[in-house]
Amino acid sequence: MKSRCSVIIPAYNCAATVRSTVESVCAQTYDDLEILIADDASTDDTLALLTELAGGDDRIRVIPILQNGGVANARNVLFSHASGEYLAFLDSDDLWLPEKLEKQIALLETSGADLVYSSYDFINEMGKQTGKTNLVPKQCTFSALLKENFILPSTVVMRTSSLQNHRMDGNYAHEDYVFWLSLLQDGRKAVGNPEVLVHYRIDASSRSANKRKAAKNRWIVYRRFLHLNRLAATWYFCNYAFHGIIKYKGLRTKS
């Protein structure tokens, strides 16, 4: 007998993409689902669209947040509503392949891990594949994750019981990265599926504009959250920068 999986989707001003995102969940071969979507005080048609989708599938539940609080807060709200044995993360512009959940949950059970992640490829703003993939390692150690955050939220399925007192920390711009690190620090085990199971939507203009900001925020994680000394922080930051160049090198973002 299958155990329920709670899919959590934070949504903010994503009317252009969220329908296809939710449809990729509804098309999963693993069908014992509850699909929890937090509308983070959107100012476009997102909430109306989500309400329409919920009317056509009783597995979908929309949770309105009256005041925008950011993605960390939205995920924390969704954590409190999740009732499934498993918890799957999905961003409102990414897409899942149909067997994504079935394969990830099977890996959770065979590996005994607390969290699993997968490889992914890139799609552009129009949803077209760019021809580039990001292949992840099967094994995840704390040291390896310090060098490169290869865990994309939309690829993650974890045991809900592993949450315990862990929550997303909105004080850090890289809240997902801090969350994975805190789980590993607490002794949780993460393993990777090298198969591509997710289409990750990339916005070239946004990514380019935020490179400097992203670098600054990673440095803050190393120094303020992990309390690394300057030498160690510099070592891991250089690794982070190198892997970032490799990750996005040759990425075609236009149709």
N, C-alpha and C positions, 0 to 999 in steps of 0.2 A: 504493500500500500504506500502510495506517495505521501510525502509530508509537504505541507504548504510552504510556498516561497513568497515572501513579501517583497515586492519590487517598489523601490522608492525613487521618485522622480521630482526634484525641485524644479519649479517652472517660474520664469520671470520674462515677460515680454518675448515669448517664443512662439507666437501664433504661426509663424512661417514654417516652423520645423516640427512642432510637438506632435502633430497628428501622425506623421510618418514614424516618429519615435514610438508612440503608444501602439501603433499598428504592428510594429516589429515585436513588441511584447505579446500582443494578442495572438500572433502567429507562431508562438513558441510550441515546440513539440511537448514540452513539459507544461501541463495545463492546470495544475493545482496552484493557482496564483491568487494573490490579492495585489492589485495595482494601486498604490497610494501616491497621489500627486499633490504636492503643496504649491498652490499659486501664491507667490510671494508679492502680493499687492501689485499685480501687473497693471499697466496703464494702456495696454492694447487689447486685442480681442482674445487673449489667452484664456481667461476664465470662462468666457462664453463657449469657446471651442471645447474646453475640457468638460464642461457641463453637458455639452452635446454628446461627447464620446462616452461619458459615464451613463447617459441615458440608453445607450445601445449595448452596454456590456456591464452586467452586474458585478463583475470582478473589479471594476474601476471605482475608486472613491476619491473625490476631490476634497482637499482640505484647504480652505481659504485662509491666508494670513493677512490680517487687516493692515498691518504696517510693514513695509519692506525691511527685512532684517538681514538679508544676505544669504548666501548658499549654505553656510555653516549652520545658521539658525534654522533654515528650512529643513535641512537633513535631520537636525536634532528633533524637530517637531515630528517628522516622519518616523524616526526611531520610536517615539513614544506611542505611535499608533500601530506599529507592526506587530502582528500576532503569529506570523509564520515561524517555523523552525529555522528556515533559511532567510537571509536578507541579501537582496541583490540591488546594487547601485546602478543608476542610469541617468545620464544627463539628458536634458530636454532637446538636444539637437543631434544626438548620436543614434546609431541603429544597431540592432542585434541580428545576427544570423539565426535562422530558425532553431537550430539545435544547441544554441548557446547555453541555455540554462540546464538542459538535460546533461550535457557533457560536463559542465562545471560542477553540478551537484554530484554526479557520479565520481568525479575526481575528489571532491570533498570526502566522500565516504571511503573510497579505496585508499586514500593517502592518510586519513586521520587528521588532516590539517584543520585549522580553524578558519582559514581564508584561502581562496583560490583566485587567481587572476589569469588573464590570457593575452596572447598577441592580438594585434589589431592592425588594420590598414587605415589609410587616410582618404576621406572624401572632401570635396570642396564645398563651397557655399551652396552650390546647386545640387549637391548630392552625388556628383560623379566621382568615381574612383580616380585617384591621382597616379596610381602605379607604384606607390611606395608603401611598404609595410614596416611595422616595428615588432620584431620578434623578441620575446621575453625569455629569460632563463627559467628553467624548471625549478631551480632551488633559489630561495630567498634568504639571505642573511642580513642582519642589521648593518654590518659593514658595507655590504654590496649596495644596500638601499641608500646609504649615506652618499655613495658615489653617483648614483643615478636613480631617480624615481621612475622605475619601470612599471609601477602599478597604476594604470589608468582607472579612475573610478568606475567607468561604465563597463569594465571587464570583471569587476569584483563580485563574488558571491561569498558570503561568510555565514557561520553559524550565529544565529541571533543571540544565543547564550553567551557568546564571546564578547558581546558588547559590555555586559555588566555595567560598570560605572563610566565607561568610555563614551565621550561625546566629542563632536567636532568643536574646535576652538577657533572662534571667529576673530580672535586677536591676531591670528596669523593669516596672511593672504594665501599661503599654501596650506590651507586647513586640511586638505585630504592627505598630504604628505606627512604632516604632523600626526594625523590620526593613525596612519599605518605605522609610523615609528613608535608611537605610544603603545600600540598593540604588541609589536615585537618586543619592546622593552618589558612588557608585562608577561612575556613568555609565550605569546601566541605563535603558532606556526603558520607560515604562508608558503604556498607552492604555486608554480605556474604551469599553465597549459600552453605549449608553443604554437597551438593552432590559432589561426586568425578567426576570431568569433565576433568581432565588433568592427563596425565602420565608425571611425572617429572623425567628426566634422571639424575642419580647421578653417579659421578665418584669417587669411594671410595678412590683411591690413592691421587687424587687432594684435596678432602675434608679433608682428614687426614693431609696432608702436610700443609694446610692453616689454621688450627684451631687457632694457635697463632696469625697469621696475621689478621684473621677475628675478633678475640677478640679485638685486638689493634684498628682496624678500627671502631668497634662499640663504643669503648671508645671515639674515636675522634669525632664521631657524637654527643655523649652526651655532650661533653665538648666544642667543637669548633663550631658546628652548632647550638645546642640548648642552649648553654651557661649555662648548669646546674652546680650548685655548686658541690663540690667534694662528699658531703654526698648523695645528690640526684642522682648523676651519679653512685655512688657505689651501691645504692639501685636498680636502674634499670638494672645495669650491672649484678648484682646477679640474677635477674629475667631472663634476657637474657640467662645467662649461664645455669640456671636450665631448661628452656624450650628447649634449644638446646640439652641438654642431653636426655630429654624425646623424642624429635623429632626423633633423630637418634638411640635411643636405640633399639637393636635387629634387626637393618636393615641388610638384607642380600643383598650384592652387587655383589656376584659372581653367575654365572649360575650353 
